[in-house]
């Protein structure tokens, strides 16, 4: 890097699949100011996002050795997207190469107190919940000068542009997650027979259904109410999915460290029904979904079904919550806003003007 050349930035992710961590890395790389930063992406595992990155003009290395990629690309700054706990297989090659700065997006709010963890110049947490919990647990052991909250980015402009007007009294809910049992809650199961009594004609469209959920739907005679859909990789398709719904039904017993699906649904103008996770589990979903403002927070299966039915029976309130969510998403998660904040961090670490 010279005064006339952009700084070279390598984003490192474990895979190029369609998960939220991978999407955040993609959006940040694509929206960096190319006059100041030249972005690259490395992943040990290929996936759907490689073609999207390449279409955006981002050079991608999928597979192979990380150190070899570092030697080839010679980045000034390495940005690692990871859970936050020790992962020496990622940091050893970075230490060996020795970039000018190392940034971590700490997805799950964990703490790497190993010597390799000390390589990281800035820890970026995807919610205040994650950082606040770590401060509570670690206290003075945590160097807050090397910690910041940087929300995951969302293409809120796209979701707003593609959002269609809707009749909020129409009982059509959307649910989006990976088909991973850890991304589900019993509320998603047990609330449906209750909802059937409250709103016999309701429809729930699900992306990411598990075999257990599909069996439950069959066994409970809910096949006429629940539609199982295939996964989508493009935001345009996701916007169409949200655009047909009148609320997002979110339920996840492990909770969320951020909640990409929630933020994208909010950007589409949907109110969100969610619940708190118990114990020491993640609860950033409550940072996004403010009860009575951008959605409703339920405690039991009965509450959850009642919340969904209430929104359909009070469409003006549902619309107001959807608009409040859209405004919040545009203010806090808009990709252009988040990326400018990231560029300020990069510039400070690299000593750029």
C-alpha positions as CSV (number, residue, x, y, z in Angstrom):
1,X,0.0,0.0,0.0
2,X,1.2,3.5,-0.9
3,X,-0.4,6.9,-0.7
4,X,-1.8,6.4,-4.2
5,X,-2.9,2.8,-3.8
6,X,-6.0,1.5,-2.0
7,X,-5.3,-0.7,1.0
8,X,-5.7,-4.4,0.4
9,X,-8.3,-6.1,2.6
10,X,-8.8,-9.8,2.9
11,X,-12.1,-11.1,4.4
12,X,-11.7,-14.6,5.8
13,X,-14.8,-16.8,6.3
14,X,-15.2,-20.5,6.9
15,X,-17.6,-21.1,4.1
16,X,-19.3,-19.4,1.2
17,X,-22.7,-20.8,1.9
18,X,-26.0,-18.8,2.4
19,X,-25.7,-18.3,6.2
20,X,-25.9,-14.9,7.8
21,X,-22.2,-14.7,8.7
22,X,-21.3,-15.3,5.1
23,X,-23.8,-12.8,3.8
24,X,-22.5,-10.1,6.2
25,X,-18.9,-10.7,4.9
26,X,-20.1,-10.5,1.3
27,X,-22.1,-7.3,1.8
28,X,-19.1,-5.6,3.6
29,X,-16.7,-6.6,0.9
30,X,-18.9,-5.5,-1.9
31,X,-19.7,-2.1,-0.5
32,X,-16.2,-1.0,0.5
33,X,-15.1,2.2,-1.2
34,X,-12.9,0.8,-4.0
35,X,-11.0,4.1,-4.2
36,X,-9.7,3.4,-0.7
37,X,-9.8,-0.4,-0.3
38,X,-9.3,-3.3,-2.5
39,X,-11.3,-6.3,-1.1
40,X,-10.6,-10.0,-1.5
41,X,-12.4,-13.0,0.1
42,X,-10.9,-16.3,1.2
43,X,-12.8,-19.4,2.4
44,X,-11.7,-22.9,3.0
45,X,-15.1,-24.1,1.7
46,X,-16.9,-23.2,-1.5
47,X,-20.5,-22.2,-1.7
48,X,-23.3,-20.2,-3.4
49,X,-21.8,-16.8,-2.5
50,X,-18.6,-17.3,-4.5
51,X,-20.4,-16.6,-7.8
52,X,-22.2,-13.6,-6.3
53,X,-18.9,-12.1,-5.1
54,X,-17.3,-12.7,-8.4
55,X,-20.2,-11.0,-10.2
56,X,-19.5,-8.0,-8.0
57,X,-15.9,-7.9,-9.0
58,X,-14.5,-9.4,-5.8
59,X,-11.6,-11.9,-6.3
60,X,-12.3,-15.1,-4.3
61,X,-10.1,-17.9,-3.3
62,X,-12.1,-21.0,-2.2
63,X,-10.2,-23.9,-0.8
64,X,-6.5,-24.3,-0.3
65,X,-4.2,-23.1,2.4
66,X,-4.8,-19.7,4.1
67,X,-1.1,-18.9,4.3
68,X,-0.7,-19.5,0.6
69,X,-3.6,-17.2,0.0
70,X,-2.1,-14.5,2.2
71,X,1.3,-14.8,0.4
72,X,-0.4,-14.5,-2.9
73,X,-2.7,-11.6,-2.1
74,X,-0.5,-9.7,0.4
75,X,-3.3,-7.9,2.3
76,X,-2.6,-4.9,4.4
77,X,-5.5,-5.9,6.7
78,X,-7.1,-9.2,7.4
79,X,-10.7,-9.3,8.6
80,X,-11.7,-12.6,10.1
81,X,-15.4,-13.6,10.5
82,X,-15.7,-16.2,13.2
83,X,-17.5,-17.3,16.4
84,X,-15.1,-15.6,18.7
85,X,-13.7,-18.6,20.5
86,X,-10.1,-19.8,19.9
87,X,-9.5,-21.0,16.3
88,X,-5.7,-21.4,15.9
89,X,-6.1,-22.8,12.4
90,X,-7.2,-19.3,11.3
91,X,-4.8,-17.2,13.4
92,X,-1.6,-19.2,13.0
93,X,-1.2,-18.4,9.3
94,X,-2.2,-14.8,9.9
95,X,0.6,-14.5,12.5
96,X,3.1,-16.1,10.2
97,X,2.2,-13.7,7.4
98,X,2.1,-10.6,9.6
99,X,-0.4,-8.1,8.1
100,X,-0.4,-4.5,9.3
101,X,-3.8,-5.0,11.1
102,X,-6.2,-7.8,12.0
103,X,-9.9,-7.3,12.6
104,X,-12.4,-9.8,13.9
105,X,-16.2,-9.9,13.5
106,X,-17.0,-11.8,16.6
107,X,-20.3,-13.5,15.7
108,X,-21.3,-15.2,19.0
109,X,-19.7,-12.9,21.5
110,X,-17.1,-15.3,22.8
111,X,-13.6,-14.4,24.1
112,X,-10.3,-15.8,22.8
113,X,-7.8,-15.3,25.6
114,X,-5.0,-17.3,23.9
115,X,-1.7,-15.7,22.8
116,X,-3.0,-15.9,19.2
117,X,-6.1,-14.0,20.2
118,X,-3.9,-11.1,21.1
119,X,-3.1,-10.7,17.4
120,X,-6.5,-9.1,16.9
121,X,-6.4,-5.3,16.8
122,X,-10.2,-4.8,16.9
123,X,-13.1,-7.1,18.0
124,X,-16.4,-6.2,16.3
125,X,-19.5,-7.5,18.0
126,X,-22.7,-7.9,16.0
127,X,-25.0,-6.6,18.8
128,X,-24.8,-4.7,22.1
129,X,-26.2,-7.8,23.8
130,X,-23.0,-9.8,22.9
131,X,-20.6,-7.1,24.0
132,X,-22.5,-6.2,27.2
133,X,-22.6,-9.9,28.2
134,X,-18.9,-10.2,27.7
135,X,-18.2,-7.1,29.7
136,X,-20.4,-8.5,32.5
137,X,-18.5,-11.8,32.6
138,X,-14.9,-10.5,32.1
139,X,-14.9,-7.0,33.5
140,X,-11.4,-5.5,33.4
141,X,-10.0,-8.5,31.6
142,X,-11.6,-7.0,28.4
143,X,-9.8,-4.2,26.7
144,X,-12.7,-2.0,25.6
145,X,-10.4,0.2,23.4
146,X,-10.2,-2.9,21.1
147,X,-13.9,-3.6,21.1
148,X,-16.8,-2.1,19.2
149,X,-20.4,-3.0,18.2
150,X,-20.8,-3.1,14.4
151,X,-24.2,-4.5,13.4
152,X,-24.5,-6.9,10.6
153,X,-25.3,-5.1,7.4
154,X,-28.6,-5.4,5.5
155,X,-29.4,-4.2,2.0
156,X,-32.3,-2.2,3.4
157,X,-32.6,-0.2,0.2
158,X,-33.3,-3.3,-1.8
159,X,-35.8,-4.7,0.6
160,X,-37.7,-1.4,0.8
161,X,-37.7,-1.1,-3.0
162,X,-39.0,-4.6,-3.6
163,X,-41.5,-4.5,-0.7
164,X,-45.1,-4.5,-1.9
165,X,-48.1,-3.0,-0.2
166,X,-50.0,-5.6,1.7
167,X,-53.2,-6.3,3.6
168,X,-52.0,-6.8,7.2
169,X,-55.3,-8.6,8.1
170,X,-54.3,-11.5,5.8
171,X,-53.2,-14.3,8.0
172,X,-50.0,-15.2,6.2
173,X,-46.8,-15.6,8.2
174,X,-43.2,-16.3,7.1
175,X,-40.5,-18.2,8.9
176,X,-36.9,-18.3,7.8
177,X,-33.9,-20.3,9.2
178,X,-31.4,-23.0,8.5
179,X,-32.9,-26.6,8.7
180,X,-31.0,-27.0,11.9
181,X,-32.8,-28.2,15.1
182,X,-30.7,-25.6,17.0
183,X,-32.5,-22.9,15.1
184,X,-35.9,-24.0,16.2
185,X,-38.0,-23.7,19.3
186,X,-40.9,-25.8,20.6
187,X,-43.0,-22.7,20.3
188,X,-42.8,-23.1,16.5
189,X,-44.5,-26.5,17.0
190,X,-46.8,-26.1,19.9
191,X,-48.2,-22.7,18.9
192,X,-49.6,-24.0,15.6
193,X,-52.5,-26.1,16.9
194,X,-53.5,-23.2,19.1
195,X,-53.3,-20.8,16.2
196,X,-55.4,-23.2,14.1
197,X,-58.2,-22.7,16.6
198,X,-57.8,-18.9,16.6
199,X,-57.3,-18.5,12.8
200,X,-58.4,-21.6,11.0
201,X,-57.3,-20.3,7.6
202,X,-53.8,-19.1,8.5
203,X,-50.9,-19.9,6.3
204,X,-47.3,-20.3,7.5
205,X,-44.6,-20.4,4.8
206,X,-41.4,-22.0,6.0
207,X,-37.9,-21.9,4.6
208,X,-35.5,-24.2,6.5
209,X,-38.0,-26.8,7.9
210,X,-36.5,-29.7,9.8
211,X,-37.7,-33.3,9.3
212,X,-39.1,-33.2,12.8
213,X,-41.2,-30.1,12.0
214,X,-42.4,-31.6,8.8
215,X,-43.5,-34.8,10.6
216,X,-45.3,-32.6,13.2
217,X,-47.2,-30.8,10.5
218,X,-48.4,-34.1,9.0
219,X,-49.3,-35.6,12.4
220,X,-51.2,-32.6,13.6
221,X,-53.2,-32.3,10.4
222,X,-51.7,-28.9,9.5
223,X,-50.7,-29.6,5.9
224,X,-53.3,-27.2,4.7
225,X,-51.8,-24.4,6.8
226,X,-48.1,-24.9,6.4
227,X,-46.1,-24.6,3.2
228,X,-42.5,-25.9,3.1
229,X,-40.3,-24.0,0.6
230,X,-36.8,-24.5,-0.6
231,X,-33.9,-22.2,0.5
232,X,-33.2,-19.0,-1.4
233,X,-29.7,-17.6,-2.0
234,X,-30.5,-14.1,-3.5
235,X,-31.9,-11.1,-1.7
236,X,-34.3,-10.5,-4.5
237,X,-35.9,-13.9,-3.9
238,X,-35.9,-13.3,-0.1
239,X,-37.6,-10.0,-0.6
240,X,-40.3,-11.7,-2.6
241,X,-40.7,-14.3,0.1
242,X,-41.1,-11.5,2.8
243,X,-43.3,-9.5,0.4
244,X,-46.0,-12.1,0.4
245,X,-46.2,-12.3,4.2
246,X,-47.8,-10.0,6.9
247,X,-45.5,-11.0,9.8
248,X,-42.3,-12.9,10.6
249,X,-42.7,-15.8,13.0
250,X,-39.3,-16.1,14.7
251,X,-38.6,-18.8,17.3
252,X,-35.2,-20.1,18.3
253,X,-34.4,-21.7,21.6
254,X,-30.7,-20.8,21.4
255,X,-31.6,-17.2,20.7
256,X,-29.8,-14.8,18.3
257,X,-26.5,-13.0,18.6
258,X,-27.9,-10.6,16.0
259,X,-30.7,-12.1,13.9
260,X,-30.2,-11.5,10.1
261,X,-33.6,-12.9,9.2
262,X,-35.3,-10.6,11.7
263,X,-33.4,-7.5,10.4
264,X,-34.2,-8.3,6.8
265,X,-37.9,-8.9,7.6
266,X,-38.0,-5.6,9.4
267,X,-36.4,-3.9,6.3
268,X,-39.3,-5.4,4.3
269,X,-41.8,-3.8,6.6
270,X,-42.9,-6.8,8.6
271,X,-43.7,-6.9,12.3
272,X,-41.9,-9.7,14.1
273,X,-43.2,-12.2,16.7
274,X,-40.4,-13.7,18.8
275,X,-39.6,-14.9,22.3
276,X,-36.8,-14.6,24.8
277,X,-34.3,-17.4,25.2
278,X,-33.7,-18.8,28.7
279,X,-30.6,-18.7,30.8
280,X,-27.3,-17.7,29.4
281,X,-28.4,-18.1,25.8
282,X,-28.3,-15.3,23.2
283,X,-31.1,-12.7,23.3
284,X,-30.1,-10.1,20.7
285,X,-33.5,-10.8,19.1
286,X,-34.9,-8.6,21.9
287,X,-32.5,-5.8,20.8
288,X,-34.0,-5.8,17.4
289,X,-37.7,-6.6,18.3
290,X,-39.0,-4.0,20.8
291,X,-42.3,-5.3,22.2
292,X,-45.2,-3.2,21.0
293,X,-42.9,-1.1,18.7
294,X,-41.4,-3.3,16.0
295,X,-43.2,-6.5,17.0
296,X,-44.3,-8.7,19.9
297,X,-42.4,-10.8,22.4
298,X,-44.2,-14.0,23.6
299,X,-43.4,-16.2,26.6
300,X,-45.4,-19.3,25.9
301,X,-46.9,-21.2,23.0
302,X,-50.3,-19.7,23.9
303,X,-48.9,-16.2,24.0
304,X,-47.1,-16.8,20.7
305,X,-50.3,-17.9,18.9
306,X,-52.2,-15.1,20.5
307,X,-49.6,-12.5,19.3
308,X,-49.8,-13.7,15.7
309,X,-53.6,-13.6,15.8
310,X,-53.7,-10.2,17.4
311,X,-51.5,-8.7,14.7
312,X,-53.9,-10.0,12.0
313,X,-56.9,-8.7,13.8
314,X,-55.3,-5.3,14.3
315,X,-53.8,-4.6,10.9
316,X,-53.3,-0.9,11.5
317,X,-51.1,-1.7,14.5
318,X,-49.3,-4.3,12.5
319,X,-48.6,-1.8,9.8
320,X,-47.3,0.7,12.3
321,X,-44.9,-1.9,13.8
322,X,-43.8,-2.9,10.4
323,X,-43.0,0.7,9.5
324,X,-41.2,1.2,12.8
325,X,-39.1,-1.9,12.1
326,X,-38.3,-0.6,8.6
327,X,-37.1,2.7,9.9
328,X,-35.0,1.1,12.6
329,X,-33.4,-1.3,10.1
330,X,-32.6,1.6,7.7
331,X,-31.1,3.7,10.6
332,X,-29.0,1.0,12.2
333,X,-28.3,-1.9,9.7
334,X,-28.3,-0.2,6.3
335,X,-25.2,-1.7,4.5
336,X,-23.9,1.7,3.3
337,X,-24.0,3.0,6.9
338,X,-22.4,0.0,8.4
339,X,-19.7,-0.2,5.8
340,X,-18.7,3.5,6.3
341,X,-18.3,2.7,10.0
342,X,-16.1,-0.2,9.1
343,X,-14.0,1.9,6.8
344,X,-13.4,4.4,9.6
345,X,-12.1,1.5,11.7
346,X,-9.8,0.2,8.9
347,X,-8.5,3.7,8.3
348,X,-7.6,4.3,11.9
349,X,-5.8,0.9,12.2
350,X,-3.9,1.4,9.0
351,X,-3.1,5.1,9.7
352,X,-4.9,6.3,6.7
353,X,-6.0,9.9,6.4
